[in-house]
Amino acid sequence: MSVFRSTIPDVAAEEPMIQLLAADGTRTPHAELDEVLAGRGGEDDLASPQRLRGYYRDMVMIRAADLEATSLQRQGQLGLWASALGQEAAQIGAGHASREQDYLVPTYREHGIAWARGIEPWRLLESYRGVSHGGWDPNELRTHPYMIVLGSQAPHAVGYAMGLQRDGVVGTGDPETDTAVLALFGDGASSEGEVSESFTFAASFDAPVVFFTQNNQWAISVPTSVQSRVPLAQRSRGWGIPSVRVDGNDVLAILAAVREALDAARAGEGPRFIEAVTYRMAAHTTSDDTSRYRPSSEEEEWAEKDPILRLRRHLEQLEEIDEAFIARCDEEAHDLAMALHHHIHGMEDPDPVGMFTHAYAEPHPIVEAEREQYLDYIAQFEDEGDDVGRDDAAEQKGELA
């Protein structure tokens, strides 16, 4: 008989999923995580009624921005949009669980993370319009620019974490100084080689990094069941990286799990991995058609697990929310959507040669030659009678000579 097994046991049934808020809003006590949420009390209490109302407002606001962005793309104002509809709890929870000094490395769908870190939605939309090459100062807001290539940000996150070790800001015992990295990616990206390579480096060097994957069930049209024969939470354990599976539509469970993981990473206890089980309620991007591969019954099932509705039900049970607050949040969300609409529609086209300006700190002969070539290229599209267009191009060439 061969020593190799040809079948894999049903490990999915053996992988527990942490949940503090049920779909109906009911709160389940959890001794360890409740202590994490309480923190040092006062303003540090992540589960206070005031904080809960803030999370609710954040999720309502970012969903409104998300829906408006989809509408703007349909109007031809954005080149593309990747919606985070349905994943608000995972992102708002993870964003607020981090400390101010932590460095967050997102992919291209972390609009809730951006909101929690103080990044205005219009900055995201400008990137998807193609007029911005980043949108914010990563050093100021401690948040890396969006990364489009799947999994490519994971090695960057680990490298940054290893740099923190060398800067002496890990495991010092000072909560105001110790720093960790939160690396975010989707279930599809978790199948990429860059993520596995990042696990290797993180585990080998005990890097202060928390890997956070939002398992939204679909890597475009490929279900998670095809990507992995075991729950994603088990993937990191082959590297010796502790992991946990969390209900990604439960903002409290996410807050507690991410805060605990980041605290451990900051303390010098090495990397952690979190699988947040959630659902992508919209298409992969605005170029995708979910009806070609996803049954409507599945979408209806997950609609009842809506993270915003879940938190609202919990607040109602606590009698910490009323119709006036809900209406106020909805009004603010509408105002935000309208502000985004007018901002994007009112934008002027950027200088077509602006991309050459900041390639290097000092003038570079190759960049200057490429700029000259590009100016000649765009000049040929001007109408023969359009002297202004040719004069503008000539003027730019003269200024840059």
C-alpha positions as CSV (number, residue, x, y, z in Angstrom):
1,M,0.0,0.0,0.0
2,S,1.3,3.5,-0.9
3,V,2.2,5.9,1.9
4,F,0.5,8.6,-0.2
5,R,-3.2,9.4,0.4
6,S,-5.2,10.0,-2.7
7,T,-8.1,11.8,-0.9
8,I,-8.2,14.9,1.2
9,P,-10.4,14.9,4.3
10,D,-13.2,17.4,4.7
11,V,-11.1,20.0,6.4
12,A,-13.5,22.8,5.7
13,A,-15.8,21.4,8.3
14,E,-12.9,21.4,10.8
15,E,-12.0,25.1,10.1
16,P,-14.0,27.3,12.5
17,M,-15.0,30.8,11.6
18,I,-15.1,33.5,14.2
19,Q,-18.3,35.5,14.3
20,L,-19.4,38.0,16.9
21,L,-22.4,39.5,15.0
22,A,-24.9,37.1,13.4
23,A,-26.8,38.1,10.3
24,D,-29.8,39.2,12.5
25,G,-27.5,41.5,14.5
26,T,-27.3,39.2,17.6
27,R,-24.1,39.6,19.6
28,T,-22.2,36.5,20.6
29,P,-19.8,36.9,23.5
30,H,-16.2,35.9,23.0
31,A,-13.9,36.1,26.1
32,E,-10.6,36.7,24.3
33,L,-11.8,38.9,21.5
34,D,-14.1,41.0,23.7
35,E,-11.0,41.9,25.7
36,V,-9.2,42.9,22.5
37,L,-12.1,45.1,21.5
38,A,-12.3,46.7,24.9
39,G,-8.6,47.6,24.8
40,R,-7.6,50.1,27.5
41,G,-11.2,51.4,27.7
42,G,-12.4,54.9,26.9
43,E,-11.6,56.0,23.4
44,D,-9.6,52.8,22.9
45,D,-12.8,50.7,23.2
46,L,-13.5,49.5,19.6
47,A,-17.0,48.3,20.4
48,S,-18.4,51.4,22.2
49,P,-21.8,52.6,20.9
50,Q,-20.2,55.7,19.6
51,R,-17.6,53.7,17.6
52,L,-20.3,51.4,16.3
53,R,-22.4,54.3,15.0
54,G,-19.2,55.6,13.3
55,Y,-18.6,52.3,11.6
56,Y,-22.2,52.3,10.3
57,R,-21.8,55.8,8.9
58,D,-18.4,54.9,7.3
59,M,-19.9,51.9,5.6
60,V,-22.9,53.9,4.3
61,M,-20.7,56.6,3.0
62,I,-18.3,54.4,1.2
63,R,-21.1,52.4,-0.4
64,A,-22.6,55.6,-1.7
65,A,-19.2,56.6,-3.2
66,D,-18.9,53.1,-4.7
67,L,-22.3,53.2,-6.4
68,E,-21.6,56.7,-7.7
69,A,-18.3,55.6,-9.1
70,T,-20.0,52.7,-11.0
71,S,-22.5,55.2,-12.4
72,L,-19.7,57.5,-13.5
73,Q,-18.0,54.7,-15.3
74,R,-21.2,53.9,-17.1
75,Q,-21.3,57.6,-18.2
76,G,-17.8,57.3,-19.7
77,Q,-16.2,59.4,-16.9
78,L,-14.0,56.6,-15.5
79,G,-12.0,54.1,-17.5
80,L,-12.9,51.3,-15.1
81,W,-14.1,50.7,-11.6
82,A,-13.6,47.8,-9.1
83,S,-16.5,47.8,-6.7
84,A,-16.2,46.8,-3.0
85,L,-19.9,46.5,-2.6
86,G,-20.6,44.0,0.2
87,Q,-17.1,44.1,1.6
88,E,-17.5,47.2,3.6
89,A,-17.3,45.6,7.0
90,A,-14.0,43.8,6.2
91,Q,-12.4,47.0,5.0
92,I,-13.8,49.5,7.5
93,G,-13.0,47.0,10.3
94,A,-9.5,46.3,9.2
95,G,-8.8,50.0,8.6
96,H,-9.9,51.1,12.1
97,A,-8.2,48.2,13.8
98,S,-4.8,49.5,12.7
99,R,-2.8,52.0,14.7
100,E,-1.9,55.4,13.2
101,Q,1.7,54.4,12.7
102,D,1.0,51.1,10.9
103,Y,1.5,51.0,7.2
104,L,-1.3,49.6,5.0
105,V,-0.7,48.0,1.6
106,P,-3.9,47.7,-0.4
107,T,-4.8,46.2,-3.7
108,Y,-7.2,48.0,-6.1
109,R,-10.6,47.4,-4.3
110,E,-9.9,48.7,-0.8
111,H,-12.1,51.8,-0.9
112,G,-13.2,51.2,2.8
113,I,-9.5,51.0,3.8
114,A,-8.8,54.3,2.1
115,W,-11.8,55.9,3.8
116,A,-10.7,54.7,7.2
117,R,-7.2,56.1,6.6
118,G,-8.6,59.6,5.6
119,I,-8.2,59.3,1.8
120,E,-11.0,61.1,0.1
121,P,-13.0,59.0,-2.5
122,W,-12.3,61.6,-5.3
123,R,-8.6,60.6,-5.1
124,L,-9.6,57.0,-5.9
125,L,-11.8,58.1,-8.8
126,E,-9.1,60.2,-10.3
127,S,-6.9,57.1,-10.5
128,Y,-9.6,55.1,-12.2
129,R,-10.1,58.1,-14.6
130,G,-6.5,57.9,-15.5
131,V,-5.5,61.4,-14.5
132,S,-3.6,60.5,-11.3
133,H,-0.6,58.3,-10.9
134,G,-1.2,57.6,-7.2
135,G,-3.6,60.1,-5.6
136,W,-2.1,60.6,-2.1
137,D,1.2,60.8,-0.1
138,P,1.9,57.3,1.2
139,N,4.2,58.6,3.9
140,E,1.6,61.1,5.2
141,L,-1.4,58.7,5.3
142,R,0.6,55.5,6.0
143,T,-1.2,53.8,3.1
144,H,0.5,52.5,-0.1
145,P,-0.9,53.4,-3.5
146,Y,-3.4,51.0,-5.1
147,M,-1.8,48.1,-6.7
148,I,-3.4,46.6,-9.9
149,V,-1.2,43.6,-10.6
150,L,-2.5,40.7,-8.4
151,G,-0.3,39.8,-5.5
152,S,2.4,42.2,-6.5
153,Q,2.0,44.3,-3.3
154,A,2.7,41.3,-0.9
155,P,6.5,41.3,-1.4
156,H,6.5,45.1,-1.0
157,A,4.6,44.8,2.2
158,V,7.0,42.2,3.6
159,G,10.0,44.2,2.5
160,Y,8.6,47.3,4.3
161,A,8.0,45.2,7.4
162,M,11.6,43.9,7.3
163,G,12.7,47.5,7.0
164,L,10.7,48.3,10.2
165,Q,12.7,45.7,12.0
166,R,16.0,47.3,10.9
167,D,14.7,50.7,12.0
168,G,14.2,49.4,15.5
169,V,10.4,50.0,15.7
170,V,9.3,46.5,16.4
171,G,9.1,44.8,19.8
172,T,10.3,47.7,21.8
173,G,7.3,47.7,24.1
174,D,6.3,51.3,23.2
175,P,2.8,51.2,21.8
176,E,3.3,54.7,20.2
177,T,6.4,53.5,18.3
178,D,6.1,49.8,17.5
179,T,4.8,49.4,13.9
180,A,3.4,46.7,11.7
181,V,2.3,46.3,8.1
182,L,-1.2,45.2,7.0
183,A,-1.1,43.6,3.5
184,L,-4.4,43.3,1.8
185,F,-5.4,41.1,-1.2
186,G,-8.2,39.0,-2.5
187,D,-8.7,35.3,-2.7
188,G,-7.6,35.2,-6.3
189,A,-4.3,37.0,-5.5
190,S,-3.7,34.4,-2.7
191,S,-3.1,31.9,-5.5
192,E,-0.4,34.0,-7.0
193,G,3.3,33.0,-6.5
194,E,4.2,36.4,-5.1
195,V,2.0,35.7,-2.0
196,S,3.7,32.3,-1.4
197,E,7.1,33.9,-1.8
198,S,6.0,36.6,0.7
199,F,5.0,34.0,3.2
200,T,8.5,32.5,2.9
201,F,10.3,35.8,3.6
202,A,7.8,36.8,6.3
203,A,8.1,33.5,8.2
204,S,11.9,33.3,7.8
205,F,12.5,36.7,9.2
206,D,9.6,37.0,11.6
207,A,8.5,40.1,9.8
208,P,5.9,42.3,11.5
209,V,3.2,41.8,8.7
210,V,-0.4,40.7,8.8
211,F,-1.7,39.2,5.6
212,F,-5.4,39.9,5.2
213,T,-7.3,38.3,2.4
214,Q,-10.9,39.1,1.6
215,N,-12.3,35.9,0.3
216,N,-15.2,37.3,-1.7
217,Q,-15.9,33.9,-3.2
218,W,-14.9,34.7,-6.8
219,A,-11.6,35.4,-8.6
220,I,-13.4,37.1,-11.5
221,S,-15.4,34.0,-12.7
222,V,-13.4,31.3,-10.8
223,P,-14.9,30.2,-7.5
224,T,-12.8,29.8,-4.4
225,S,-13.5,26.0,-4.4
226,V,-11.5,25.8,-7.7
227,Q,-8.6,27.9,-6.4
228,S,-8.0,25.8,-3.2
229,R,-9.1,22.4,-1.9
230,V,-8.8,23.6,1.6
231,P,-10.0,26.8,3.3
232,L,-7.7,29.7,2.5
233,A,-7.0,30.2,6.2
234,Q,-4.9,27.0,6.1
235,R,-2.6,28.1,3.3
236,S,-0.2,30.0,5.5
237,R,0.2,27.3,8.1
238,G,2.6,25.4,5.9
239,W,5.0,28.3,6.5
240,G,4.4,28.2,10.2
241,I,2.3,31.4,10.0
242,P,-0.6,31.4,12.5
243,S,-4.0,32.1,10.8
244,V,-7.7,32.5,11.5
245,R,-10.9,32.5,9.6
246,V,-13.3,35.3,10.3
247,D,-16.8,36.3,9.2
248,G,-15.9,39.2,6.8
249,N,-19.3,40.7,7.0
250,D,-19.0,41.1,10.8
251,V,-17.3,44.4,11.5
252,L,-16.7,43.5,15.2
253,A,-15.0,40.2,14.4
254,I,-12.8,41.8,11.8
255,L,-11.9,44.6,14.2
256,A,-10.9,42.2,16.9
257,A,-9.0,39.7,14.7
258,V,-7.0,42.4,12.9
259,R,-6.2,44.4,16.1
260,E,-5.0,41.2,17.8
261,A,-2.9,40.2,14.8
262,L,-1.3,43.6,14.4
263,D,-0.6,43.9,18.1
264,A,1.3,40.5,17.9
265,A,3.2,41.6,14.8
266,R,4.2,44.9,16.5
267,A,5.4,43.0,19.6
268,G,7.8,41.0,17.5
269,E,5.8,37.8,17.4
270,G,6.1,37.5,13.6
271,P,3.5,37.4,10.8
272,R,-0.2,36.4,10.9
273,F,-2.7,35.5,8.3
274,I,-6.5,36.3,8.3
275,E,-9.1,35.0,5.9
276,A,-12.1,37.3,5.9
277,V,-15.1,35.4,4.4
278,T,-17.2,37.9,2.6
279,Y,-19.0,38.4,-0.8
280,R,-18.5,40.6,-3.8
281,M,-22.1,41.8,-4.3
282,A,-21.2,43.6,-7.6
283,A,-19.2,42.5,-10.6
284,H,-15.4,42.0,-10.4
285,T,-15.1,45.3,-12.3
286,T,-17.4,47.3,-14.5
287,S,-16.1,45.2,-17.5
288,D,-17.4,42.0,-15.9
289,D,-20.8,40.3,-16.3
290,T,-21.7,38.1,-13.3
291,S,-24.8,36.6,-14.9
292,R,-22.5,34.5,-17.1
293,Y,-21.1,32.5,-14.2
294,R,-22.9,33.3,-10.9
295,P,-26.4,32.2,-9.9
296,S,-28.9,34.8,-8.7
297,S,-29.8,32.5,-5.8
298,E,-26.3,32.9,-4.4
299,E,-26.5,36.7,-4.6
300,E,-29.9,36.6,-2.9
301,E,-28.5,34.4,-0.1
302,W,-25.6,36.8,0.6
303,A,-27.8,39.9,0.4
304,E,-29.3,38.8,3.7
305,K,-25.8,38.9,5.2
306,D,-25.3,42.5,4.1
307,P,-22.7,44.0,6.5
308,I,-24.4,47.4,6.8
309,L,-27.8,45.8,7.5
310,R,-26.2,43.5,10.1
311,L,-24.6,46.3,12.1
312,R,-27.8,48.4,11.9
313,R,-29.8,45.5,13.3
314,H,-27.2,45.2,16.1
315,L,-27.5,48.9,17.0
316,E,-31.2,48.6,17.0
317,Q,-31.1,45.8,19.5
318,L,-28.8,48.0,21.7
319,E,-31.2,50.9,21.2
320,E,-28.2,53.0,20.1
321,I,-29.6,54.1,16.7
322,D,-32.7,55.8,15.6
323,E,-34.4,56.9,12.4
324,A,-33.0,60.4,12.6
325,F,-29.4,59.1,12.7
326,I,-30.1,56.7,9.8
327,A,-31.6,59.5,7.7
328,R,-28.7,61.8,8.5
329,C,-26.2,59.2,7.3
330,D,-28.2,58.6,4.1
331,E,-28.3,62.4,3.5
332,E,-24.5,62.7,4.0
333,A,-24.0,59.8,1.7
334,H,-26.1,61.4,-1.0
335,D,-24.2,64.7,-0.7
336,L,-20.9,62.8,-1.0
337,A,-22.1,61.0,-4.2
338,M,-23.2,64.3,-5.7
339,A,-19.9,66.0,-4.8
340,L,-18.1,63.1,-6.5
341,H,-20.3,63.4,-9.5
342,H,-19.7,67.2,-10.0
343,H,-15.9,66.8,-9.2
344,I,-15.4,64.2,-11.9
345,H,-17.6,65.9,-14.5
346,G,-15.8,69.2,-13.8
347,M,-12.3,67.9,-14.2
348,E,-10.1,69.3,-17.0
349,D,-7.9,67.0,-19.0
350,P,-4.4,66.9,-17.7
351,D,-1.3,68.1,-19.5
352,P,-0.5,65.2,-21.8
353,V,3.3,65.7,-21.2
354,G,3.0,66.0,-17.5
355,M,4.0,62.4,-17.0
356,F,7.6,63.3,-18.0
357,T,7.9,66.1,-15.4
358,H,8.6,64.1,-12.3
359,A,10.3,61.0,-13.7
360,Y,13.6,62.2,-12.2
361,A,14.5,64.9,-9.8
362,E,17.1,66.3,-12.2
363,P,16.8,66.7,-16.0
364,H,17.6,63.5,-17.9
365,P,18.6,63.3,-21.6
366,I,16.6,60.2,-22.3
367,V,13.5,61.5,-20.7
368,E,13.8,64.8,-22.6
369,A,14.3,63.0,-25.9
370,E,11.2,60.9,-25.2
371,R,9.2,64.0,-24.3
372,E,10.3,65.7,-27.6
373,Q,9.2,62.6,-29.5
374,Y,5.8,62.5,-27.8
375,L,5.2,66.2,-28.5
376,D,5.8,65.5,-32.2
377,Y,3.4,62.6,-32.0
378,I,0.5,64.5,-30.5
379,A,1.1,67.5,-32.9
380,Q,0.3,65.3,-35.9
381,F,-3.3,64.9,-34.6
382,E,-4.0,68.6,-34.7
383,D,-6.1,69.8,-37.6
384,E,-4.1,71.5,-40.4
385,G,-5.8,74.8,-39.7
386,D,-5.3,74.5,-36.0
387,D,-2.3,76.8,-35.5
388,V,-3.1,77.1,-31.8
389,G,-2.5,73.4,-31.2
390,R,0.8,73.4,-33.1
391,D,1.8,76.6,-31.3
392,D,1.0,75.1,-27.9
393,A,3.1,72.0,-28.7
394,A,6.0,74.2,-30.1
395,E,5.8,76.4,-27.0
396,Q,6.1,73.4,-24.7
397,K,9.1,72.1,-26.7
398,G,10.7,75.5,-26.4
399,E,10.1,75.7,-22.7
400,L,11.7,72.3,-22.2
401,A,14.6,72.9,-24.4
